[in-house]
Structure formats: structure tokens, C-alpha cells
Amino acid sequence: MYSFIFWIPLAFVVVSAFISVWAIKKGLNAKKTFLTQVLSVFVVSLICFVCALGASRDKTAAASSSGAKTSVSESESSARAIAYGIGLLAAALSLGIGGIGGGIAVASAAPAAIAALTEDPKTVGRSMVFAIFGEAIAIYGLVISVLILNKLDYLI
């Protein structure tokens, strides 16, 4: 429906990741660079959320001003537009936080699994399970995000 809601923050994340890596290679502080990246991605996502909310309000206003008979009152359509925007934000947060959590879990479990593998090759199955559980966090976030987006179709 509103493809810019997805593509603009995704493109911004990719570009800001490249800029952050470049900045760290130039010698800037890694913590400040990371916080700047997270804050800027949040601001861009918030701007897209506000634009989507405004577009959905314009859509409901255009439908009500066109003279078509609607069974939905103005306040109910406004509430649906707000619920739609909050649902989009919830889907984005569940996917983003799940991805960050999965990345943190895999970042700590995978090196430990590789170290255990070099010491004893028989532990590869047991040690890789922890990395798989970390990745499952990201998959759960993706599933919850898809479920939220499927429920949003009923609002508008």
C-alpha cells in the first residue's frame, strides 16, 4: 500500500551502516557512532510513521468528502487511522528489536561455538544449538511482525 514506509527506513539503515563503518575506520568513537546510527534510524522511522498516518488520514478524509455513503463515522475512521499507524510501528519494533536481539545472541554464541569446535570436534552439535536459538529470536520477531501486518488489513 505505502511502499515508502518500508523502503525508506531500509535504505537508510543500509546507507547509515556503511557510513558508520567508514566513520569507525576513520577513527571516530564506536559507541558514539552506534548511538548516532540508532538515533537517526529511529528518527527516519518516526518520520515515515507520521507520513503514513497522515496519508491514511488523507485517504479517509477524501473518502468522506467524495460524497460516498460510509457507515463509519469520522471519529471511528480517525481512530482506525491511528490504530493503523500504531500497528505499523508495532510491526517495525517487533522486527527491529527481534533482529537486534538475535544479532546480539549470535554474536556471542557463534564465536564460543567455533572455539569449542576447535578444542573438541564432538561438541559441534551442542554448541551450534545455542547459535540457532539466538537466530530463532529474530525469526520470532519476523513472525510476530507478519501477524501484526495481517491484522492491519482489517482496519483499513
C-alpha positions in Angstrom: 0.0 0.0 0.0 2.5 2.6 1.1 5.8 1.1 -0.1 7.8 4.1 1.1 7.1 3.1 4.7 9.3 0.0 4.2 11.8 1.1 1.6 12.9 4.4 3.1 13.9 3.1 6.5 15.5 0.0 5.0 17.6 2.1 2.6 18.5 4.5 5.4 19.7 1.6 7.6 21.9 0.2 4.8 23.4 3.7 4.0 23.9 4.6 7.6 25.6 1.2 8.3 28.1 1.9 5.5 28.6 5.5 6.8 29.1 4.1 10.4 31.7 1.6 9.3 33.5 4.3 7.3 33.4 6.6 10.3 34.8 3.9 12.6 37.6 3.2 10.1 38.4 6.9 10.2 39.0 6.7 13.9 35.7 8.0 15.4 34.4 6.6 18.7 32.4 3.4 18.1 29.9 4.0 20.8 29.0 7.5 19.6 28.8 6.3 16.1 26.5 3.4 17.1 24.2 5.7 19.1 24.1 8.2 16.3 23.1 5.5 13.9 20.4 4.1 16.2 19.0 7.6 16.8 19.0 8.5 13.1 17.2 5.3 12.1 14.6 5.9 14.8 14.0 9.5 13.6 13.7 8.3 10.0 11.3 5.5 11.0 9.3 8.0 13.1 9.0 10.4 10.1 7.8 7.6 7.9 5.3 6.6 10.5 4.0 10.2 10.7 3.8 10.3 6.9 1.9 7.1 6.8 -0.5 8.3 9.4 -1.1 11.5 7.5 -1.6 9.6 4.2 -4.1 7.3 5.9 -6.0 10.3 7.3 -6.0 12.0 3.9 -7.4 8.8 2.4 -10.2 8.6 4.9 -10.9 12.4 4.5 -11.0 12.0 0.7 -13.4 9.1 1.0 -15.7 11.0 3.4 -15.6 14.2 1.3 -16.4 12.5 -2.0 -20.0 12.1 -1.0 -20.0 8.4 -0.8 -22.1 7.0 2.0 -20.0 5.4 4.6 -21.1 3.5 7.7 -18.1 4.6 9.6 -18.2 7.9 11.4 -15.5 10.5 11.3 -14.2 9.7 14.8 -14.2 6.0 14.1 -12.2 6.4 10.9 -9.7 8.7 12.7 -9.4 6.0 15.4 -8.8 3.4 12.7 -6.1 5.5 11.1 -4.3 6.0 14.4 -4.6 2.2 15.1 -3.2 1.5 11.7 -0.2 3.8 12.3 0.4 2.3 15.7 0.1 -1.2 14.2 2.8 -0.3 11.7 5.0 1.0 14.4 4.4 -2.2 16.5 5.3 -4.4 13.5 8.5 -2.4 12.9 9.5 -2.6 16.5 8.9 -6.3 16.8 11.0 -6.9 13.7 13.8 -4.5 14.7 14.1 -5.5 18.3 13.9 -9.2 17.4 16.7 -8.7 14.8 18.9 -6.7 17.2 18.4 -9.4 19.9 19.1 -12.2 17.5 22.2 -10.4 16.4 23.5 -9.9 19.9 22.8 -13.6 20.8 24.5 -14.9 17.7 27.4 -12.5 18.1 28.2 -14.0 21.5 27.2 -17.7 20.8 28.9 -18.3 17.4 32.4 -17.4 18.5 32.0 -19.6 21.6 30.7 -22.4 19.3 33.7 -22.1 17.0 36.1 -22.1 19.9 34.5 -25.2 21.3 34.7 -26.8 17.9 38.5 -26.2 17.7 39.0 -27.8 21.1 36.7 -30.8 20.6 35.0 -31.5 17.3 32.4 -33.7 19.0 30.8 -30.6 20.6 29.7 -29.1 17.3 26.1 -30.2 17.6 25.6 -29.0 21.2 27.4 -25.7 20.7 25.6 -24.7 17.4 22.2 -25.2 19.2 22.9 -22.0 21.1 23.6 -20.1 17.9 20.4 -21.5 16.4 18.4 -20.4 19.4 19.8 -16.9 19.1 18.7 -16.8 15.4 15.2 -18.0 16.4 14.7 -14.8 18.3 14.9 -12.9 15.0 12.6 -15.3 13.3 10.1 -14.9 16.1 10.2 -11.2 15.7 9.6 -11.6 12.0 6.6 -13.9 12.6 5.1 -11.5 15.1 5.6 -8.6 12.6 3.9 -10.6 9.8 1.0 -11.4 12.1 0.6 -7.8 13.1 0.6 -6.7 9.5 -2.0 -9.3 8.6 -4.3 -7.9 11.3 -3.8 -4.4 9.9 -5.6 -5.3 6.7 -8.9 -5.4 8.6 -8.5 -1.8 9.9 -8.5 0.0 6.5 
